[in-house]
Amino acid sequence: MNLVYVAGPYRGRSESEVFANIVAARAVAARIWELGMVAVCPHLNTAFMGGTVQDSTFLKGDIELMLRCDAVFAMHGHERSQGAKREIDTAKEQDMPVFTDLGELVKWGNR
């Protein structure tokens, strides 16, 4: 099974916005699972752990998780997230496929 990393905004101006970002990422991750792939969703991995360690530690750990995946799915709104942009740039530098469309992800997964 292909491992697909979910890249998208996590942080927000309020806890409510953070919650909404986690819920959106969870929905994408659920869909990836339904499509027969393994979703690696950092939003769920560190949900509401802000302040546990420095943000840079989470971001570094997320890159490590992503590099163990086969592809990246860039969620709608990823452009407004510095962390997601860094993840996507790193993925591209490593020649990992990056998708913004689930249909294209499915085509790739069924190759």
N, CA, C and O atoms as a GROMACS GRO file, in nm:
protein
  444
    1MET      N    1   0.084  -0.119   0.000
    1MET     CA    2   0.000   0.000   0.000
    1MET      C    3   0.088   0.125   0.000
    1MET      O    4   0.190   0.130   0.068
    2ASN      N    5   0.048   0.223  -0.076
    2ASN     CA    6   0.120   0.350  -0.081
    2ASN      C    7   0.090   0.435   0.042
    2ASN      O    8  -0.025   0.444   0.086
    3LEU      N    9   0.195   0.496   0.096
    3LEU     CA   10   0.181   0.589   0.208
    3LEU      C   11   0.174   0.730   0.152
    3LEU      O   12   0.262   0.774   0.078
    4VAL      N   13   0.067   0.802   0.187
    4VAL     CA   14   0.046   0.936   0.135
    4VAL      C   15   0.042   1.034   0.252
    4VAL      O   16  -0.042   1.024   0.341
    5TYR      N   17   0.134   1.128   0.248
    5TYR     CA   18   0.145   1.231   0.351
    5TYR      C   19   0.047   1.344   0.321
    5TYR      O   20   0.040   1.392   0.208
    6VAL      N   21  -0.028   1.386   0.420
    6VAL     CA   22  -0.125   1.495   0.405
    6VAL      C   23  -0.059   1.626   0.448
    6VAL      O   24  -0.024   1.643   0.565
    7ALA      N   25  -0.042   1.718   0.354
    7ALA     CA   26   0.019   1.848   0.381
    7ALA      C   27  -0.087   1.957   0.373
    7ALA      O   28  -0.158   1.968   0.273
    8GLY      N   29  -0.098   2.034   0.478
    8GLY     CA   30  -0.195   2.142   0.479
    8GLY      C   31  -0.180   2.224   0.605
    8GLY      O   32  -0.102   2.189   0.693
    9PRO      N   33  -0.253   2.333   0.614
    9PRO     CA   34  -0.240   2.420   0.731
    9PRO      C   35  -0.281   2.352   0.861
    9PRO      O   36  -0.379   2.278   0.865
   10TYR      N   37  -0.205   2.379   0.965
   10TYR     CA   38  -0.238   2.331   1.100
   10TYR      C   39  -0.267   2.451   1.190
   10TYR      O   40  -0.375   2.462   1.248
   11ARG      N   41  -0.170   2.539   1.202
   11ARG     CA   42  -0.184   2.652   1.294
   11ARG      C   43  -0.295   2.746   1.250
   11ARG      O   44  -0.335   2.748   1.134
   12GLY      N   45  -0.343   2.823   1.346
   12GLY     CA   46  -0.446   2.922   1.316
   12GLY      C   47  -0.438   3.038   1.411
   12GLY      O   48  -0.357   3.038   1.504
   13ARG      N   49  -0.522   3.136   1.389
   13ARG     CA   50  -0.526   3.254   1.477
   13ARG      C   51  -0.595   3.224   1.608
   13ARG      O   52  -0.584   3.300   1.704
   14SER      N   53  -0.669   3.112   1.612
   14SER     CA   54  -0.742   3.074   1.733
   14SER      C   55  -0.745   2.923   1.743
   14SER      O   56  -0.716   2.852   1.646
   15GLU      N   57  -0.780   2.873   1.860
   15GLU     CA   58  -0.796   2.728   1.877
   15GLU      C   59  -0.906   2.675   1.786
   15GLU      O   60  -0.900   2.562   1.739
   16SER      N   61  -1.007   2.757   1.763
   16SER     CA   62  -1.116   2.718   1.674
   16SER      C   63  -1.065   2.695   1.532
   16SER      O   64  -1.106   2.600   1.465
   17GLU      N   65  -0.976   2.782   1.486
   17GLU     CA   66  -0.918   2.766   1.352
   17GLU      C   67  -0.827   2.644   1.346
   17GLU      O   68  -0.828   2.572   1.246
   18VAL      N   69  -0.750   2.620   1.450
   18VAL     CA   70  -0.666   2.499   1.455
   18VAL      C   71  -0.756   2.376   1.447
   18VAL      O   72  -0.728   2.283   1.372
   19PHE      N   73  -0.864   2.376   1.524
   19PHE     CA   74  -0.958   2.264   1.523
   19PHE      C   75  -1.014   2.242   1.382
   19PHE      O   76  -1.022   2.129   1.335
   20ALA      N   77  -1.054   2.350   1.316
   20ALA     CA   78  -1.108   2.339   1.180
   20ALA      C   79  -1.004   2.282   1.084
   20ALA      O   80  -1.038   2.203   0.995
   21ASN      N   81  -0.878   2.321   1.099
   21ASN     CA   82  -0.772   2.267   1.013
   21ASN      C   83  -0.751   2.118   1.038
   21ASN      O   84  -0.729   2.043   0.943
   22ILE      N   85  -0.757   2.076   1.164
   22ILE     CA   86  -0.743   1.934   1.196
   22ILE      C   87  -0.859   1.854   1.137
   22ILE      O   88  -0.838   1.747   1.080
   23VAL      N   89  -0.980   1.905   1.151
   23VAL     CA   90  -1.098   1.837   1.096
   23VAL      C   91  -1.087   1.825   0.945
   23VAL      O   92  -1.118   1.720   0.889
   24ALA      N   93  -1.043   1.930   0.877
   24ALA     CA   94  -1.027   1.926   0.731
   24ALA      C   95  -0.922   1.823   0.690
   24ALA      O   96  -0.943   1.748   0.594
   25ALA      N   97  -0.811   1.818   0.762
   25ALA     CA   98  -0.706   1.721   0.731
   25ALA      C   99  -0.754   1.579   0.757
   25ALA      O  100  -0.722   1.486   0.683
   26ARG      N  101  -0.832   1.562   0.863
   26ARG     CA  102  -0.887   1.430   0.894
   26ARG      C  103  -0.978   1.381   0.782
   26ARG      O  104  -0.975   1.263   0.747
   27ALA      N  105  -1.058   1.470   0.727
   27ALA     CA  106  -1.148   1.433   0.617
   27ALA      C  107  -1.068   1.388   0.495
   27ALA      O  108  -1.105   1.290   0.429
   28VAL      N  109  -0.961   1.459   0.463
   28VAL     CA  110  -0.875   1.420   0.352
   28VAL      C  111  -0.810   1.284   0.380
   28VAL      O  112  -0.807   1.197   0.294
   29ALA      N  113  -0.760   1.268   0.502
   29ALA     CA  114  -0.696   1.141   0.539
   29ALA      C  115  -0.795   1.025   0.529
   29ALA      O  116  -0.759   0.918   0.480
   30ALA      N  117  -0.917   1.045   0.574
   30ALA     CA  118  -1.019   0.939   0.565
   30ALA      C  119  -1.044   0.902   0.420
   30ALA      O  120  -1.058   0.784   0.388
   31ARG      N  121  -1.049   1.001   0.335
   31ARG     CA  122  -1.072   0.974   0.191
   31ARG      C  123  -0.956   0.895   0.132
   31ARG      O  124  -0.977   0.804   0.052
   32ILE      N  125  -0.834   0.929   0.169
   32ILE     CA  126  -0.717   0.857   0.120
   32ILE      C  127  -0.723   0.710   0.164
   32ILE      O  128  -0.694   0.621   0.085
   33TRP      N  129  -0.761   0.686   0.288
   33TRP     CA  130  -0.779   0.548   0.336
   33TRP      C  131  -0.886   0.477   0.253
   33TRP      O  132  -0.868   0.363   0.212
   34GLU      N  133  -0.997   0.546   0.228
   34GLU     CA  134  -1.105   0.486   0.149
   34GLU      C  135  -1.059   0.451   0.008
   34GLU      O  136  -1.112   0.358  -0.053
   35LEU      N  137  -0.963   0.523  -0.043
   35LEU     CA  138  -0.909   0.498  -0.177
   35LEU      C  139  -0.806   0.386  -0.179
   35LEU      O  140  -0.749   0.355  -0.284
   36GLY      N  141  -0.782   0.325  -0.064
   36GLY     CA  142  -0.692   0.210  -0.057
   36GLY      C  143  -0.547   0.242  -0.032
   36GLY      O  144  -0.459   0.159  -0.055
   37MET      N  145  -0.522   0.361   0.016
   37MET     CA  146  -0.385   0.401   0.049
   37MET      C  147  -0.377   0.433   0.198
   37MET      O  148  -0.479   0.449   0.265
   38VAL      N  149  -0.256   0.442   0.248
   38VAL     CA  150  -0.234   0.474   0.389
   38VAL      C  151  -0.213   0.625   0.401
   38VAL      O  152  -0.122   0.681   0.340
   39ALA      N  153  -0.297   0.689   0.480
   39ALA     CA  154  -0.283   0.832   0.503
   39ALA      C  155  -0.193   0.855   0.624
   39ALA      O  156  -0.216   0.799   0.732
   40VAL      N  157  -0.091   0.937   0.606
   40VAL     CA  158  -0.006   0.981   0.715
   40VAL      C  159  -0.043   1.127   0.739
   40VAL      O  160  -0.008   1.215   0.660
   41CYS      N  161  -0.113   1.151   0.848
   41CYS     CA  162  -0.172   1.283   0.873
   41CYS      C  163  -0.111   1.346   0.999
   41CYS      O  164  -0.153   1.314   1.110
   42PRO      N  165  -0.012   1.434   0.982
   42PRO     CA  166   0.054   1.493   1.098
   42PRO      C  167  -0.040   1.575   1.186
   42PRO      O  168  -0.016   1.592   1.305
   43HIS      N  169  -0.147   1.625   1.127
   43HIS     CA  170  -0.245   1.703   1.203
   43HIS      C  171  -0.303   1.620   1.318
   43HIS      O  172  -0.327   1.670   1.427
   44LEU      N  173  -0.324   1.493   1.291
   44LEU     CA  174  -0.380   1.404   1.393
   44LEU      C  175  -0.272   1.352   1.487
   44LEU      O  176  -0.298   1.322   1.604
   45ASN      N  177  -0.152   1.342   1.435
   45ASN     CA  178  -0.041   1.290   1.514
   45ASN      C  179  -0.005   1.382   1.631
   45ASN      O  180   0.033   1.336   1.738
   46THR      N  181  -0.017   1.514   1.609
   46THR     CA  182   0.024   1.610   1.713
   46THR      C  183  -0.090   1.706   1.749
   46THR      O  184  -0.066   1.818   1.793
   47ALA      N  185  -0.212   1.662   1.730
   47ALA     CA  186  -0.327   1.748   1.756
   47ALA      C  187  -0.324   1.807   1.897
   47ALA      O  188  -0.313   1.734   1.996
   48PHE      N  189  -0.332   1.937   1.904
   48PHE     CA  190  -0.339   2.013   2.030
   48PHE      C  191  -0.221   1.990   2.123
   48PHE      O  192  -0.235   1.995   2.245
   49MET      N  193  -0.104   1.964   2.065
   49MET     CA  194   0.017   1.949   2.145
   49MET      C  195   0.099   2.078   2.148
   49MET      O  196   0.213   2.077   2.194
   50GLY      N  197   0.043   2.188   2.099
   50GLY     CA  198   0.115   2.315   2.098
   50GLY      C  199   0.173   2.346   2.235
   50GLY      O  200   0.105   2.333   2.337
   51GLY      N  201   0.300   2.387   2.236
   51GLY     CA  202   0.367   2.420   2.360
   51GLY      C  203   0.442   2.303   2.423
   51GLY      O  204   0.520   2.322   2.515
   52THR      N  205   0.418   2.182   2.372
   52THR     CA  206   0.488   2.064   2.424
   52THR      C  207   0.637   2.074   2.393
   52THR      O  208   0.722   2.052   2.479
   53VAL      N  209   0.666   2.108   2.268
   53VAL     CA  210   0.803   2.134   2.221
   53VAL      C  211   0.795   2.255   2.129
   53VAL      O  212   0.686   2.304   2.099
   54GLN      N  213   0.909   2.303   2.086
   54GLN     CA  214   0.910   2.416   1.994
   54GLN      C  215   0.846   2.376   1.860
   54GLN      O  216   0.856   2.260   1.819
   55ASP      N  217   0.782   2.471   1.794
   55ASP     CA  218   0.722   2.444   1.664
   55ASP      C  219   0.822   2.385   1.566
   55ASP      O  220   0.788   2.298   1.486
   56SER      N  221   0.946   2.433   1.572
   56SER     CA  222   1.049   2.384   1.479
   56SER      C  223   1.071   2.233   1.496
   56SER      O  224   1.105   2.165   1.400
   57THR      N  225   1.053   2.182   1.617
   57THR     CA  226   1.068   2.038   1.641
   57THR      C  227   0.956   1.961   1.571
   57THR      O  228   0.980   1.859   1.507
   58PHE      N  229   0.833   2.011   1.584
   58PHE     CA  230   0.722   1.948   1.513
   58PHE      C  231   0.745   1.951   1.362
   58PHE      O  232   0.725   1.850   1.294
   59LEU      N  233   0.787   2.066   1.311
   59LEU     CA  234   0.807   2.079   1.167
   59LEU      C  235   0.917   1.986   1.117
   59LEU      O  236   0.904   1.925   1.011
   60LYS      N  237   1.025   1.975   1.193
   60LYS     CA  238   1.134   1.884   1.156
   60LYS      C  239   1.084   1.739   1.159
   60LYS      O  240   1.115   1.661   1.068
   61GLY      N  241   1.008   1.704   1.261
   61GLY     CA  242   0.953   1.569   1.270
   61GLY      C  243   0.856   1.539   1.157
   61GLY      O  244   0.853   1.427   1.105
   62ASP      N  245   0.776   1.638   1.118
   62ASP     CA  246   0.683   1.619   1.007
   62ASP      C  247   0.757   1.592   0.877
   62ASP      O  248   0.715   1.508   0.798
   63ILE      N  249   0.867   1.662   0.855
   63ILE     CA  250   0.948   1.637   0.735
   63ILE      C  251   1.001   1.494   0.737
   63ILE      O  252   1.001   1.425   0.635
   64GLU      N  253   1.046   1.448   0.853
   64GLU     CA  254   1.095   1.310   0.864
   64GLU      C  255   0.986   1.210   0.831
   64GLU      O  256   1.010   1.113   0.760
   65LEU      N  257   0.865   1.233   0.883
   65LEU     CA  258   0.752   1.145   0.849
   65LEU      C  259   0.725   1.147   0.699
   65LEU      O  260   0.708   1.042   0.637
   66MET      N  261   0.722   1.265   0.643
   66MET     CA  262   0.692   1.279   0.501
   66MET      C  263   0.793   1.206   0.414
   66MET      O  264   0.756   1.143   0.314
   67LEU      N  265   0.920   1.213   0.450
   67LEU     CA  266   1.024   1.150   0.369
   67LEU      C  267   1.014   0.997   0.367
   67LEU      O  268   1.076   0.932   0.283
   68ARG      N  269   0.939   0.942   0.458
   68ARG     CA  270   0.918   0.798   0.462
   68ARG      C  271   0.794   0.755   0.380
   68ARG      O  272   0.762   0.637   0.369
   69CYS      N  273   0.727   0.854   0.324
   69CYS     CA  274   0.606   0.829   0.245
   69CYS      C  275   0.639   0.816   0.097
   69CYS      O  276   0.750   0.846   0.053
   70ASP      N  277   0.540   0.770   0.022
   70ASP     CA  278   0.556   0.752  -0.122
   70ASP      C  279   0.510   0.873  -0.202
   70ASP      O  280   0.556   0.895  -0.314
   71ALA      N  281   0.421   0.952  -0.146
   71ALA     CA  282   0.366   1.069  -0.214
   71ALA      C  283   0.313   1.166  -0.111
   71ALA      O  284   0.299   1.134   0.007
   72VAL      N  285   0.283   1.287  -0.159
   72VAL     CA  286   0.227   1.392  -0.075
   72VAL      C  287   0.098   1.440  -0.138
   72VAL      O  288   0.090   1.460  -0.260
   73PHE      N  289  -0.005   1.457  -0.054
   73PHE     CA  290  -0.127   1.521  -0.100
   73PHE      C  291  -0.132   1.659  -0.037
   73PHE      O  292  -0.136   1.672   0.085
   74ALA      N  293  -0.131   1.763  -0.121
   74ALA     CA  294  -0.136   1.901  -0.075
   74ALA      C  295  -0.282   1.945  -0.069
   74ALA      O  296  -0.348   1.958  -0.172
   75MET      N  297  -0.330   1.966   0.051
   75MET     CA  298  -0.470   2.006   0.072
   75MET      C  299  -0.498   2.144   0.017
   75MET      O  300  -0.408   2.226  -0.001
   76HIS      N  301  -0.625   2.168  -0.009
   76HIS     CA  302  -0.670   2.303  -0.043
   76HIS      C  303  -0.627   2.396   0.071
   76HIS      O  304  -0.646   2.364   0.188
   77GLY      N  305  -0.569   2.508   0.037
   77GLY     CA  306  -0.524   2.603   0.138
   77GLY      C  307  -0.379   2.583   0.179
   77GLY      O  308  -0.328   2.657   0.263
   78HIS      N  309  -0.311   2.484   0.120
   78HIS     CA  310  -0.171   2.460   0.159
   78HIS      C  311  -0.082   2.581   0.132
   78HIS      O  312   0.021   2.598   0.196
   79GLU      N  313  -0.124   2.665   0.036
   79GLU     CA  314  -0.044   2.782  -0.001
   79GLU      C  315  -0.032   2.882   0.113
   79GLU      O  316   0.064   2.959   0.117
   80ARG      N  317  -0.126   2.882   0.206
   80ARG     CA  318  -0.124   2.979   0.316
   80ARG      C  319  -0.050   2.926   0.439
   80ARG      O  320  -0.049   2.990   0.544
   81SER      N  321   0.009   2.808   0.426
   81SER     CA  322   0.080   2.747   0.538
   81SER      C  323   0.229   2.740   0.507
   81SER      O  324   0.271   2.673   0.413
   82GLN      N  325   0.309   2.810   0.589
   82GLN     CA  326   0.454   2.805   0.570
   82GLN      C  327   0.507   2.663   0.587
   82GLN      O  328   0.595   2.620   0.512
   83GLY      N  329   0.453   2.590   0.686
   83GLY     CA  330   0.497   2.453   0.708
   83GLY      C  331   0.465   2.362   0.591
   83GLY      O  332   0.550   2.284   0.548
   84ALA      N  333   0.342   2.371   0.539
   84ALA     CA  334   0.302   2.288   0.424
   84ALA      C  335   0.384   2.324   0.301
   84ALA      O  336   0.424   2.236   0.225
   85LYS      N  337   0.409   2.453   0.281
   85LYS     CA  338   0.490   2.493   0.166
   85LYS      C  339   0.631   2.434   0.177
   85LYS      O  340   0.688   2.388   0.077
   86ARG      N  341   0.686   2.434   0.296
   86ARG     CA  342   0.819   2.377   0.316
   86ARG      C  343   0.818   2.226   0.291
   86ARG      O  344   0.910   2.172   0.230
   87GLU      N  345   0.712   2.159   0.338
   87GLU     CA  346   0.699   2.015   0.314
   87GLU      C  347   0.693   1.986   0.164
   87GLU      O  348   0.761   1.896   0.114
   88ILE      N  349   0.611   2.061   0.093
   88ILE     CA  350   0.594   2.038  -0.051
   88ILE      C  351   0.724   2.068  -0.125
   88ILE      O  352   0.762   1.993  -0.215
   89ASP      N  353   0.791   2.176  -0.090
   89ASP     CA  354   0.920   2.207  -0.153
   89ASP      C  355   1.020   2.094  -0.129
   89ASP      O  356   1.092   2.055  -0.220
   90THR      N  357   1.024   2.044  -0.006
   90THR     CA  358   1.116   1.934   0.026
   90THR      C  359   1.080   1.809  -0.053
   90THR      O  360   1.169   1.741  -0.104
   91ALA      N  361   0.952   1.779  -0.063
   91ALA     CA  362   0.908   1.662  -0.140
   91ALA      C  363   0.953   1.673  -0.285
   91ALA      O  364   1.004   1.577  -0.343
   92LYS      N  365   0.934   1.790  -0.343
   92LYS     CA  366   0.973   1.811  -0.483
   92LYS      C  367   1.124   1.798  -0.500
   92LYS      O  368   1.171   1.742  -0.599
   93GLU      N  369   1.201   1.849  -0.404
   93GLU     CA  370   1.347   1.836  -0.408
   93GLU      C  371   1.388   1.689  -0.405
   93GLU      O  372   1.492   1.652  -0.460
   94GLN      N  373   1.308   1.606  -0.340
   94GLN     CA  374   1.336   1.463  -0.328
   94GLN      C  375   1.269   1.381  -0.440
   94GLN      O  376   1.271   1.258  -0.438
   95ASP      N  377   1.211   1.451  -0.538
   95ASP     CA  378   1.140   1.387  -0.649
   95ASP      C  379   1.023   1.301  -0.605
   95ASP      O  380   0.990   1.201  -0.670
   96MET      N  381   0.960   1.340  -0.495
   96MET     CA  382   0.837   1.272  -0.450
   96MET      C  383   0.720   1.330  -0.528
   96MET      O  384   0.716   1.451  -0.551
   97PRO      N  385   0.626   1.246  -0.568
   97PRO     CA  386   0.508   1.301  -0.634
   97PRO      C  387   0.424   1.380  -0.535
   97PRO      O  388   0.404   1.339  -0.421
   98VAL      N  389   0.374   1.496  -0.581
   98VAL     CA  390   0.288   1.582  -0.501
   98VAL      C  391   0.158   1.601  -0.578
   98VAL      O  392   0.159   1.638  -0.695
   99PHE      N  393   0.046   1.576  -0.512
   99PHE     CA  394  -0.085   1.584  -0.575
   99PHE      C  395  -0.172   1.688  -0.505
   99PHE      O  396  -0.162   1.708  -0.384
  100THR      N  397  -0.257   1.752  -0.583
  100THR     CA  398  -0.358   1.842  -0.528
  100THR      C  399  -0.498   1.795  -0.566
  100THR      O  400  -0.597   1.857  -0.528
  101ASP      N  401  -0.505   1.685  -0.640
  101ASP     CA  402  -0.631   1.631  -0.689
  101ASP      C  403  -0.637   1.482  -0.654
  101ASP      O  404  -0.547   1.406  -0.688
  102LEU      N  405  -0.743   1.442  -0.585
  102LEU     CA  406  -0.755   1.302  -0.544
  102LEU      C  407  -0.765   1.209  -0.665
  102LEU      O  408  -0.716   1.096  -0.660
  103GLY      N  409  -0.827   1.254  -0.772
  103GLY     CA  410  -0.836   1.172  -0.894
  103GLY      C  411  -0.698   1.140  -0.949
  103GLY      O  412  -0.671   1.027  -0.990
  104GLU      N  413  -0.611   1.240  -0.950
  104GLU     CA  414  -0.474   1.218  -0.998
  104GLU      C  415  -0.398   1.126  -0.903
  104GLU      O  416  -0.318   1.043  -0.947
  105LEU      N  417  -0.422   1.141  -0.774
  105LEU     CA  418  -0.360   1.053  -0.676
  105LEU      C  419  -0.401   0.908  -0.700
  105LEU      O  420  -0.318   0.818  -0.694
  106VAL      N  421  -0.528   0.887  -0.728
  106VAL     CA  422  -0.578   0.751  -0.754
  106VAL      C  423  -0.513   0.694  -0.880
  106VAL      O  424  -0.470   0.579  -0.880
  107LYS      N  425  -0.505   0.774  -0.987
  107LYS     CA  426  -0.440   0.726  -1.110
  107LYS      C  427  -0.297   0.684  -1.082
  107LYS      O  428  -0.252   0.578  -1.126
  108TRP      N  429  -0.225   0.768  -1.007
  108TRP     CA  430  -0.088   0.735  -0.971
  108TRP      C  431  -0.082   0.606  -0.889
  108TRP      O  432   0.002   0.520  -0.912
  109GLY      N  433  -0.173   0.596  -0.791
  109GLY     CA  434  -0.174   0.478  -0.704
  109GLY      C  435  -0.207   0.350  -0.775
  109GLY      O  436  -0.166   0.242  -0.732
  110ASN      N  437  -0.280   0.359  -0.883
  110ASN     CA  438  -0.320   0.240  -0.959
  110ASN      C  439  -0.226   0.208  -1.074
  110ASN      O  440  -0.255   0.121  -1.156
  111ARG      N  441  -0.116   0.278  -1.083
  111ARG     CA  442  -0.022   0.257  -1.195
  111ARG      C  443   0.040   0.121  -1.193
  111ARG      O  444   0.120   0.088  -1.281
   0.00000   0.00000   0.00000
